[in-house]
Amino acid sequence: MSDDAEYTESGVRIHRYEAKEKSFRIAEGDAEALEAIENHIKKHIGKIETVMHELASDLVHIDVHVVEPTAERNFYTLITSGMSDLPMTVHDRAVEFRFAELLVCLPADWDMPKVYDIMTDEEHWWPIRWLKYLARFPHEYDTWLGEGHTIPNDDPPEPFAGNTQLCCALLTPPLLFGDEFRSLKISNSKTINFYALLPIYKEEMEFKLKRGGEKLYERFDQEGVNELLDINRKNVCDKRFGIF
């Protein structure tokens, strides 16, 4: 371990990123991968009703595919495409995780019309903004994102919006879909891994850094926490209740 490296109490490396000066580079999409992702979504989740297209894209072209609530899954599912157009910068032991896409699930009563009013309605837009932000993040900072990674909203973390105290993002395997959805083989050299964006509280992130991800997952399992967003859900590590 280098002297200037930071580690959590559980032994996990902490990375801090500074904005990099990069010239704008128009994204070149991967048509083959996009078609495969769309078919993968239709097969394992459902019909794509809407696609939120980017008009101008730097590095990668991030679109968000929207699957509306159904009787089987009474919630919206939003999945990115484009994050996997470029490989992430991974270490030698994580080559199989170079390509990824992200998803988040929103309640059936989420006001989706307001989602498109991004200039005035951050309380409805923030989950999608964070999907797009994280999908571009590894390419902007020459790093990678994968299962168990946490990203705070600023340092120290601030709530994502005025309607919630959730303030950090945790990437987990999707729990609301079958195991076959979690990866998509495009070619012998490219397999896309799908991760769920799970918004968490500051105390939950601190608990994970101190005790490890598995301990936090155990608490989520006990409380039924998954990628279906609940902006007012119970904080499973709330110090006020002595469960930290």
C-alpha positions in Angstrom: 0.0 0.0 0.0 1.4 3.4 -1.0 1.8 6.0 1.8 -0.7 8.5 0.1 -3.4 5.9 -0.6 -6.6 6.0 1.5 -8.3 2.8 2.7 -11.5 2.2 4.6 -11.5 0.3 7.9 -12.6 -2.8 5.9 -9.5 -2.5 3.7 -11.1 -1.1 0.6 -9.3 1.6 -1.4 -10.9 5.0 -1.5 -10.5 6.9 -4.7 -10.9 10.7 -5.0 -11.3 12.2 -8.5 -10.6 15.7 -9.8 -12.1 17.1 -12.9 -9.8 16.5 -15.9 -9.2 18.8 -18.8 -10.4 17.0 -21.9 -11.4 18.4 -25.2 -15.0 17.5 -26.4 -15.0 14.3 -28.4 -18.1 13.4 -30.3 -19.3 10.0 -29.3 -19.4 7.2 -31.9 -22.1 4.7 -31.0 -22.0 0.9 -31.3 -25.0 0.1 -33.4 -24.6 -3.7 -33.0 -24.4 -3.4 -29.2 -27.4 -1.0 -29.1 -29.6 -3.4 -30.9 -28.4 -6.3 -28.7 -29.1 -4.2 -25.5 -32.6 -3.3 -26.8 -33.4 -6.9 -27.5 -32.0 -7.9 -24.1 -34.3 -5.4 -22.4 -37.4 -6.6 -24.4 -36.6 -10.2 -23.6 -36.0 -9.9 -19.8 -37.9 -6.7 -18.7 -40.5 -5.7 -21.3 -41.4 -3.4 -24.1 -39.4 -0.2 -24.4 -42.0 2.6 -24.5 -39.7 5.6 -24.6 -36.0 6.4 -25.1 -34.5 9.6 -23.7 -32.0 10.5 -26.4 -29.0 12.8 -26.0 -28.7 15.5 -28.6 -25.0 16.0 -28.3 -22.7 13.5 -26.5 -19.2 13.7 -25.2 -17.1 10.5 -25.1 -20.1 8.1 -25.1 -23.7 8.6 -26.3 -25.9 7.8 -23.3 -29.6 7.1 -23.9 -32.1 6.0 -21.3 -34.7 3.3 -22.2 -38.0 3.4 -20.3 -40.1 0.3 -19.6 -43.4 1.2 -18.2 -45.2 -0.5 -15.2 -47.0 -3.8 -15.9 -49.1 -6.1 -13.9 -46.1 -8.3 -13.3 -43.7 -5.4 -12.4 -45.6 -2.5 -11.2 -42.8 0.1 -11.6 -40.8 1.9 -14.2 -37.5 0.5 -15.2 -34.9 2.8 -16.8 -31.8 1.3 -18.4 -28.9 3.0 -20.1 -27.2 2.3 -23.4 -23.9 3.7 -24.5 -21.9 3.4 -21.4 -20.6 0.1 -22.8 -19.6 1.6 -26.2 -16.1 2.1 -24.7 -14.2 -0.2 -22.3 -13.7 1.2 -18.8 -10.2 1.4 -17.3 -10.0 -1.6 -15.1 -7.1 -3.4 -13.3 -5.7 -6.6 -14.5 -8.0 -8.8 -12.3 -11.2 -7.1 -13.5 -10.9 -7.4 -17.3 -14.3 -9.2 -17.5 -15.9 -6.1 -16.0 -14.7 -3.6 -18.6 -18.2 -3.0 -20.1 -21.3 -2.0 -18.2 -24.7 -0.5 -18.3 -26.9 0.8 -15.4 -30.5 0.8 -14.4 -32.8 2.2 -11.8 -36.5 1.4 -11.0 -39.0 4.1 -10.1 -42.4 3.7 -8.4 -45.5 3.4 -10.6 -46.7 6.7 -9.2 -43.5 8.6 -10.1 -44.6 11.7 -12.1 -42.8 10.7 -15.4 -44.1 13.7 -17.4 -42.2 15.9 -15.0 -39.1 13.9 -15.6 -38.8 15.5 -19.0 -39.0 19.0 -17.4 -35.4 18.8 -16.3 -34.9 22.5 -16.0 -37.5 23.0 -13.2 -38.2 19.7 -11.6 -35.1 18.2 -10.1 -37.1 16.2 -7.5 -38.3 14.0 -10.3 -35.3 14.2 -12.6 -32.4 13.3 -10.3 -32.5 9.5 -10.6 -32.2 9.8 -14.4 -29.5 12.5 -14.1 -27.5 10.2 -11.9 -27.9 7.3 -14.3 -26.5 9.5 -17.0 -23.8 11.0 -14.8 -22.5 7.6 -13.6 -22.7 6.1 -17.1 -20.3 8.7 -18.4 -18.2 8.9 -15.1 -15.7 6.1 -15.8 -14.9 7.4 -19.2 -14.4 11.0 -18.0 -12.1 10.0 -15.2 -10.3 6.9 -16.8 -11.6 4.6 -14.1 -14.3 1.9 -13.7 -17.5 1.3 -11.9 -18.8 -2.1 -10.8 -20.6 -4.1 -8.1 -20.2 -2.6 -4.6 -18.8 0.7 -5.7 -20.2 3.8 -3.9 -20.3 7.3 -5.2 -21.3 10.2 -2.9 -23.2 13.3 -4.0 -20.4 15.7 -3.2 -18.0 15.6 -0.3 -19.4 15.6 2.3 -22.5 14.0 0.7 -25.6 16.2 0.1 -29.1 14.9 -0.6 -29.8 14.2 -4.2 -32.8 16.6 -4.1 -35.2 18.3 -1.8 -37.6 15.4 -1.6 -35.2 12.9 0.0 -32.2 12.5 2.3 -30.7 9.8 0.1 -27.3 11.1 -0.9 -25.0 8.4 -2.2 -25.2 5.8 -5.0 -24.3 2.1 -4.6 -24.0 -0.2 -7.5 -25.5 -3.7 -7.0 -26.6 -6.6 -9.1 -30.2 -6.2 -10.2 -32.4 -8.0 -7.8 -35.8 -7.5 -9.4 -35.0 -9.5 -12.6 -33.7 -12.9 -13.4 -30.0 -13.8 -13.2 -29.9 -14.1 -17.0 -30.5 -10.3 -17.3 -27.3 -9.4 -15.4 -24.9 -9.9 -18.4 -25.1 -9.8 -22.2 -22.5 -11.3 -24.4 -21.9 -9.2 -27.5 -18.8 -11.1 -28.7 -15.9 -13.2 -27.4 -14.2 -10.0 -26.3 -17.2 -8.0 -25.0 -19.7 -8.9 -22.3 -21.9 -6.2 -20.9 -22.6 -6.3 -17.1 -25.8 -4.6 -15.9 -25.8 -2.9 -12.5 -28.6 -1.4 -10.5 -28.2 2.1 -9.1 -29.3 1.9 -5.4 -29.5 5.3 -3.7 -28.4 5.1 -0.1 -28.0 7.3 3.0 -24.7 8.7 4.3 -24.8 6.4 7.3 -25.2 3.4 5.1 -22.2 4.4 3.0 -20.2 4.9 6.2 -21.3 1.5 7.5 -20.2 -0.1 4.2 -16.8 1.6 4.4 -16.3 0.5 8.0 -17.8 -3.0 8.0 -17.9 -4.1 4.4 -20.5 -4.5 1.7 -21.7 -7.9 2.7 -22.8 -6.6 6.1 -24.7 -3.8 4.5 -26.3 -6.2 2.0 -27.5 -8.3 5.0 -29.3 -5.4 6.4 -30.9 -4.5 3.1 -32.1 -8.1 2.8 -33.7 -7.9 6.2 -35.5 -4.7 5.3 -36.4 -5.7 1.7 -34.3 -2.9 0.2 -33.6 -3.2 -3.6 -33.3 -1.0 -6.7 -37.0 0.1 -6.6 -36.6 3.6 -5.4 -38.3 4.6 -2.2 -37.2 8.2 -1.4 -38.4 7.9 2.2 -37.3 4.4 3.0 -35.9 3.3 6.3 -32.2 4.1 6.9 -30.9 0.6 7.9 -27.8 2.2 9.6 -29.5 5.1 11.4 -27.4 5.8 14.5 -30.4 7.2 16.3 -31.7 3.7 16.7 -28.5 2.2 17.8 -28.1 -0.1 14.8 -24.8 1.3 13.3 
